[in-house]
Amino acid sequence: MNNTFTSFSDLLSLRTRAGDGVTFNVTDDWLQGRTAFGGLIAAIAAQAMRDVAGESWPSEVRLRALQTNFIGPVTAGAAVVTVQMLREGKSVRQVQASVTSQGQVAALLVGVYGSPRATSIDVLSPRQPEIRVTADEAPTRPFVPGLMPSFLQHFSFGWAAGDPPYSGGKGWATSMYIRLLGDRADLVDKDVLTVLLADAPPSPATSRFRQPAPASSVSWALELLPVETPVAADDWWRIDTQARCASGGYVNHSSTLWTPAGDAAAFGHQVVTVYG
């Protein structure tokens, strides 16, 4: 196994741009089997959208929604993200990104960027549900090379509720704390960091297996709320995930990512294939 550890912030800093394309070097430590971790694929696409389409946008234009279709593997090596502006309105902008690996289209994404709008509607802010286990109390598991997907070495998970993957559990929901390891998360664009973290936990359906079995995201819709509070590199975020439906080898699940301050950062909806 390749022992290289490339932090997320380093991977971003090494990207290069040529016209409407941005090239990232995906290293082995970011793989999940034969393809890159899906959150990484979506995060580099979000970064490329900002680089190309949003290079002149004011800071208040933020990523509000991201739709991702995972088509094929993004292997280790060069991943080229080609960006196209679909429509730029007064306050809402829609941008497409195509991720190519080994000359093949591996993912298609559409990002919706928006600036604040005047409205008479009252503010409605979700409240983070209380759970009994704090981030300091939640048990963590060390990364085990060869037994866990390589990308997991970049994260620390604290299990707060629900059963771990492949434990033969009976539930359909999990809550866990999450943070990047060995990285400068405070240097990463908050929208991009939100995308990366929002896909890191496994589907709760994997908890019901008694032994490792493959699972793969097919499509992912992410709705983002701008993160306004400061985020330190070692802060714990929290993500709550609930399976909604499971049949025929497909699982539909929804999740909410909470900032370290307890504010909602994103709502995610995924279709996942499971084998086993």
N, C-alpha and C positions, 0 to 999 in steps of 0.2 A: 504494500500500500504506500502511496505517496505520502510522506510525512510533512509536506508543505502546509502551512497554515496561512492563508491569505485572508486578512480581515475584510469585512464588507467595505469599510471606508477606504482601504488600500485598493480593493478591486475597482471601486468607483474612480479613484484618483488616477488609475492607469488607463482609463478609457481614452480613445482617440476619435476625432470626428472628421469626416470628409463629406461636405455638402449636407444632404439630409440623412446621412447614415452615421451611426455611432457604433464603434466596435469595442466590445468588452472581452477580456480574456477570462473565461470561466475555468477555474482550477479544480483539480480532482476533489479537493476538500469540500466543495459546494455541490457535489453530486448526491443524488438519491437513486441509487441503482445506476442505470445507464444514462440517465438524464439529470440535468440540473434540478435542484429543488425548485418547485413551482413558484414559491414566494420570491426567489432570486430572479427568476425569469421575468415576473411581473414588475419587480422593483427596478431592474435595469431598463425595462421598457419605459417605466414612468420617468426615470432619470433622463433617458434619451428624448422623450417628449418635451421635457422642460428645456433641455439643451438646444433642441432644434426649433420647435414651434414657439417655445416660451422664453427665448433668450431676451426679448425686449419687454416682456410683461412686467407690470408692477408687482410688488411683493404680495399685495392683497389678492391676487389671482391664485386660487388654490385648487388642488385636485379634489373634486367632489364625488366622482364616481369612476370606476374602472371595471370594464368587462373584459374578461380574458378567456380565450379558447385555446386550450393546450392541444396541439395537433400532432406533434412528433417530438422526439428527444432533442434536447439541447446538450450536446456532448461537451466534454472538456476541450478547451481551445477557443478559437474566435467565435463569438456570437455577434452578428451584425443586426442592429436595430435600425430599420428604415422608417422614417417618420413622415407623415403627410397631414397637413392641416385640412380638415374636412369642411369646417365652417367656423368663422370667427364673428360672433355677434357683439352687441354692445356690452353684455356682461357674461355671456356663456360662450365657451369655445369647445369644439369637439375635434379631437386629434386621434389619428390612427397610427398604430405602430405594428410593424411586421418583424418578427424575430426569425432570423435565418441561421441555421447551423449546418455545416457540411454541405452547403449549397441548397438545402431544403428548408421550406417554410416550416417552422416548428411551433409558432404561436402567433395569434392575431389578437390585438388589443385595441380597444377604443377608450380613451380617457376623456372625461368631461371636466373642464376647468371653469370655475366661476368666481366672479368677484362679488362682494356683498351688494345686496339690493335693498332699497328702501321698502318697508312693509309695515302694515298696521297690525300684523299678527303678533300675538304675544310670544315671547321666547318659551320654548318647551325644551328642557334639557333632561335627558334620561338620568335616572339615579342609579348608581352602582349598587346591585343587591349585596347585602352583607353576607359574608360566609364566616364560618367559625375559625378557619385557619388563616393566620396572617402569613405574609411573605417570609418572614423570619422563621416561622414554625413549619412551613410546608417542606416535606421531605424532597430531596433532589436525588437524581441518579447520575453517576459519573458516565461519561461517554466511553463506550467499549468498542474499540476498532474491530471491524470485521463482523460484529453482531448488530450494529446499529448503522443506519444510513450515514454517510460521511458528513453531510451538512449539519448534523445534530451537534457536532463538536463546537459549533459557533454559538450555541445557545445553552442557557441554563433554564431548566424547567422546575418549578416547585409545585408539586401536586397538591391541590387544595380540596378537591372533591371529585368523585367519580373513580372509576377503575382504570389503571394503566393499560396500555396496549397489550394484547395477547395474554391477559390474565384470567380469561374465562368469566368475566363479570356479567352481570345481568342488566346493567343500566344503559341509558342512551345519552347521558350528558356528562360533561367534564368541566371543571374549572381549574385553571392553572395560572401560576405566575411565570413570567418569561422575561428574559433580558439577554442582550448580546454579551458574548464573552470575548475578552482580549481585543476589544474594539473601542473606537471613539464614536459612540453613537451620538454624542452631542455635536459632532461635526457633520452629521448626515442630515440632509433635508428632511424635515419632519414628515412630509407627505410620503416620501420614498421609504423612510423607516417604518411608517405605519403599514405600508404595503408588505414589506418584508416580514414584519412580526405577525401580521394577521393570518398568514398561511402556515406558520410554523407548527402548530399543534396537529396531531393526527385526528382523523375522524373518530368520534366516540364509538363508531361501529367496530373499530379494530380492538376495542376492549373486550369484545365478546368472543374473539378467537382465543383458542388455547395454545396456539403456536403461531410463529410469524407467518404472515400471508401478505402477498402484494396488494397494494391499494394505490390508485392513481386518480388525480383530479382530471376531469374532462372539461368542465367549465366553471368559472368563478366570477360572481358579481360582487363587487365591493363598493360600499357606499361610505364615503369618508366625511368626517366632521373635522374642521381645522383644529389642530392642536396648538393652543395658544400659550400654555404654561411651559416654562423651561424644563428640559429633560436632561438629566445628568447621565453620564455613560453607564453607571452601575445601578440605575433606577430599575425597579421591578414594574413591569406592566402586568395586566391580567387579561386573560381571555376566557370567556365562557362559551361553550359549544354544545349545541343540542341537535341530535339527529331527529329529523322530522318524518322521514319515510325510508324504508328499506325493502326492496324486493327485486328479484331477478338479477342480482349481482350489482345493483346500483343503490347508492345511499344519497339521500338529500339531507344536508345539515346546514344549520345557521349558526352564526357566532357573533359575539360582541367583543371588541377589543377596547379595553379601558386604559387610559393613561395612568402614569404613576400618581397623579393627583386625583384619580377617581372619575375623570370625565370620559364620556364616550368618545372614542377615536374613530371607530369604523364598525359597520354592520356587514357581515359577509354571508353569502349564500353559495353553496357549492353542490355540484353533482360529482360524486366519486364512484369509480368502479372498484369493486373488491373481488378478489379471487381467493376462494377458499370457503 
